[in-house]
Amino acid sequence: MNSSVTVRFFASIAEATGVTKMTAMACDTADLMTVLAEHLSDDAVQAINQDNVRIAVNQSMIDGVTPLANGDEVAFLPPITGG
């Protein structure tokens, strides 16, 4: 069953998507990626699919497919650079 989740984009990913926050319906993070690909530009999809982009669900970093529940927050975080 699909859940309503808040999706947040930060820094360079927000620039690529043109938004900082949106709502989407998805049952897990894999489904969410499909939904986002249907609603975002090709450049935005490329930005969120980079290997070094981290994904957090409810402020906890995840690896792999994670189930989503109503009200969850999914954040796409660009790599941190420093020097």
trRosetta pair geometry for C-beta under 8 A, 3 or more apart (Angstrom, degrees):
i j d omega theta_ij theta_ji phi_ij phi_ji
1 27 6.3 132 74 -107 30 107
2 25 4.3 44 160 168 131 98
2 26 5.9 -9 -143 -76 90 5
2 27 5.3 -81 -94 -55 50 77
2 31 7.4 -140 -109 142 89 147
3 25 7.0 170 77 -149 26 62
3 26 6.7 -37 53 71 73 49
3 27 6.6 108 4 -108 85 41
3 68 4.9 -153 56 118 128 92
3 69 5.2 -166 -129 -169 163 19
3 70 4.5 -131 -156 -62 100 53
3 71 7.7 -71 172 14 115 52
3 72 6.6 58 120 15 136 108
4 23 6.1 0 -171 -176 94 110
4 24 7.7 163 -148 85 52 31
4 25 5.8 -30 -91 -95 59 74
4 70 5.4 33 44 -134 80 78
4 71 7.2 43 85 -46 85 43
5 23 7.1 160 82 -153 38 63
5 24 5.9 -24 63 65 87 78
5 25 7.6 142 16 -104 78 24
5 26 6.2 -48 20 43 125 96
5 32 6.9 -42 60 -103 142 127
5 68 5.2 -49 -61 -179 141 135
5 70 7.6 -138 -67 -133 63 28
5 71 7.4 -15 -109 66 56 11
5 72 4.6 -26 -121 71 105 88
5 73 6.9 168 -173 -93 87 22
5 74 5.6 42 152 -5 133 106
6 21 6.4 -13 -175 -164 99 102
6 22 7.7 157 -157 84 56 32
6 23 5.9 -38 -101 -99 57 70
6 71 7.8 0 -4 -164 98 36
6 72 7.4 -158 32 99 71 45
6 73 4.8 -21 70 -111 104 75
6 74 7.2 173 87 26 51 66
7 21 6.9 152 82 -154 54 50
7 22 5.1 -17 60 65 103 81
7 23 7.2 164 13 -102 84 17
7 24 5.4 28 -19 6 127 115
7 32 7.2 158 -89 -170 125 122
7 36 7.2 174 -158 -88 167 116
7 73 7.9 165 -86 -161 24 56
7 74 5.1 -19 -110 70 70 99
7 75 7.8 158 -163 -87 49 33
7 76 7.4 24 -178 -12 92 102
8 20 6.5 -1 -153 160 74 68
8 21 5.2 -13 -104 -100 71 79
8 73 6.4 15 -5 -176 114 101
8 74 7.2 175 24 88 71 47
8 75 4.5 -18 68 -109 105 80
8 76 7.1 -168 92 23 55 68
9 13 4.4 -132 -168 117 97 101
9 14 4.2 150 113 -80 98 66
9 16 7.8 -123 178 58 140 85
9 17 4.9 157 -20 29 179 143
9 19 6.4 92 34 90 127 68
9 20 5.8 -133 62 -139 80 37
9 21 7.4 -153 20 -64 74 37
9 48 7.5 -78 -114 -86 111 109
9 75 7.8 174 -78 -156 24 60
9 76 5.1 -7 -113 57 68 110
10 13 5.9 42 58 49 48 108
10 14 5.7 -11 -140 -27 8 111
10 20 7.5 57 -87 -146 44 86
10 75 6.7 30 -18 -175 114 103
10 76 6.8 -169 21 86 79 62
10 77 5.6 7 47 -113 130 59
10 78 6.4 -133 91 6 88 87
11 14 6.2 121 47 20 18 101
11 15 7.3 -38 145 -6 42 102
11 77 7.9 54 24 -155 112 54
11 78 4.8 -98 77 26 122 129
12 15 5.3 -49 -150 35 39 117
12 16 6.4 40 152 -20 68 103
12 47 7.0 -150 129 -156 89 123
12 78 4.7 79 44 -85 101 162
13 16 5.6 -52 -147 37 35 111
13 17 6.2 22 157 -9 67 109
13 47 5.3 158 -122 144 68 119
13 48 6.1 83 -147 -83 117 73
13 53 6.7 96 -80 -129 133 124
13 76 4.9 -141 157 113 163 114
13 77 7.6 -130 8 -121 143 8
13 78 5.2 -171 -23 -53 98 98
14 17 6.0 -60 -139 45 29 101
14 18 7.9 -159 169 13 54 6
14 19 6.8 -107 -151 93 75 31
14 20 4.7 15 -135 -97 127 70
15 18 7.6 26 -179 -71 26 41
16 43 5.7 -141 -163 134 95 93
16 44 4.9 149 137 -107 90 59
16 46 7.7 -120 -174 70 141 80
16 47 3.6 101 108 -33 169 165
16 48 7.7 -165 93 -34 133 74
17 40 5.7 -53 -131 -135 88 125
17 41 7.8 174 -129 31 45 91
17 44 4.2 90 -98 -138 62 123
17 47 6.9 -128 -44 69 78 138
17 48 7.4 49 -65 -45 115 113
18 41 7.7 72 -2 4 122 121
18 44 7.1 -70 7 -81 87 130
19 22 5.5 55 123 -46 148 105
22 39 7.8 178 152 124 158 144
24 32 6.1 103 106 -138 140 86
24 35 5.0 127 -172 123 125 141
24 36 6.8 -39 -101 -67 162 76
24 39 7.5 -151 -105 22 112 153
25 35 6.8 -179 66 -121 59 154
26 29 7.5 77 134 -97 139 20
26 31 4.1 160 -160 104 94 103
26 32 3.8 120 130 -73 178 71
26 34 7.8 145 -119 52 114 88
26 35 5.3 -120 -73 -1 109 142
26 68 5.6 50 95 46 90 149
27 31 4.9 64 42 20 77 162
27 67 7.0 -44 156 -143 70 74
27 68 6.3 160 162 48 19 93
28 31 5.1 97 52 12 66 103
28 32 7.0 -118 105 -8 36 92
28 65 5.3 37 152 179 130 98
28 66 6.2 170 -162 84 87 35
28 67 4.9 -53 -100 -105 94 42
28 68 5.6 174 -105 0 29 87
29 32 5.2 -47 -145 33 38 119
29 33 6.6 45 154 -24 65 96
29 55 6.5 102 -150 143 139 154
29 57 7.1 -103 -71 -64 118 126
29 62 6.8 -179 -45 102 161 149
29 65 5.5 -168 55 -142 96 53
29 66 4.8 50 -14 43 121 79
29 68 6.7 128 -53 -44 60 109
29 74 6.8 157 -110 -128 91 138
30 33 5.8 -48 -156 27 33 112
30 34 7.0 33 147 -16 61 102
30 65 4.6 -19 -27 -114 110 114
31 34 5.6 -54 -157 34 37 114
31 35 6.4 38 148 -19 68 105
31 68 7.8 -120 59 21 112 123
32 35 5.5 -53 -147 37 35 113
32 36 6.2 35 154 -19 68 105
32 68 6.7 89 -48 -28 123 153
32 74 6.3 22 -175 55 166 176
33 36 5.7 -52 -145 37 31 111
33 37 6.4 36 153 -23 63 105
33 48 7.5 -172 -127 119 86 122
33 49 7.5 89 -153 -88 119 95
34 37 5.7 -53 -150 32 30 114
34 38 6.8 29 151 -19 62 104
35 38 5.8 -59 -157 33 33 112
35 39 6.6 5 155 0 67 115
36 39 6.0 -74 -145 48 33 97
36 40 5.3 1 172 1 76 122
36 44 7.8 -124 166 125 101 109
36 45 6.7 149 123 -104 95 82
36 48 6.5 -48 136 70 150 162
37 40 6.7 -57 -111 46 21 93
37 45 5.0 66 -114 -118 73 133
40 44 3.8 -107 168 92 119 133
40 45 5.4 151 90 -53 113 78
40 48 7.6 65 83 4 166 132
41 44 4.6 98 54 5 78 102
41 45 7.1 -142 95 -4 42 86
42 45 5.7 -54 -147 37 32 111
42 46 6.3 35 153 -20 65 105
43 46 5.6 -54 -150 36 31 113
43 47 6.4 35 151 -23 64 105
44 47 5.5 -52 -150 32 33 114
44 48 6.6 20 157 -10 66 104
45 48 6.2 -59 -146 41 31 101
45 49 6.1 19 158 -11 66 117
46 49 6.0 -69 -142 45 26 105
46 50 7.3 54 156 -53 60 83
47 50 6.4 -28 -165 -16 32 111
47 53 7.4 104 152 -74 58 145
48 53 6.0 -174 -159 142 40 170
48 76 5.1 -50 -129 -145 97 154
49 53 7.2 83 67 33 3 138
50 53 4.6 103 65 -19 88 104
52 78 7.7 37 112 -170 95 56
52 79 4.2 -10 146 -59 121 124
53 76 5.9 -5 177 -171 120 91
53 77 6.7 149 -167 72 66 48
53 78 6.1 -38 -112 -107 79 44
53 79 7.2 -87 -80 -37 41 73
54 61 5.8 -41 -179 -132 119 106
54 76 7.8 149 79 -160 47 43
54 77 4.4 -24 66 66 95 108
54 79 7.7 113 -13 -85 94 53
55 61 7.4 110 79 -150 46 60
55 62 5.5 -46 95 54 94 98
55 74 6.6 -11 -170 -170 100 93
55 75 7.1 156 -156 79 50 52
55 76 6.0 -19 -103 -103 75 60
55 77 7.3 -176 -82 19 24 84
56 59 5.7 14 159 -130 129 19
56 60 6.0 150 -159 66 86 26
56 61 5.2 -48 -96 -85 84 46
56 62 6.7 145 -120 0 30 84
56 74 7.3 161 83 -155 50 45
56 75 4.5 -8 57 55 99 103
56 77 6.4 45 -6 -15 107 123
57 60 6.1 -31 67 61 67 84
57 62 5.3 34 5 -31 104 134
57 66 5.4 -140 -11 112 154 149
57 68 7.0 -133 -138 -102 131 82
57 72 5.8 -12 -167 -178 96 122
57 73 7.2 148 -159 80 46 52
57 74 5.5 -15 -102 -101 72 73
57 75 8.0 -170 -76 19 28 72
58 72 5.8 -79 -49 -147 98 80
58 73 5.7 111 -85 47 49 84
59 73 7.3 30 -32 79 72 119
59 75 7.5 43 -85 10 49 134
62 66 4.6 -59 -156 -36 153 144
68 72 4.9 -131 -157 44 85 151
68 74 7.1 -38 -110 -54 127 121
69 72 5.3 110 57 -38 64 111
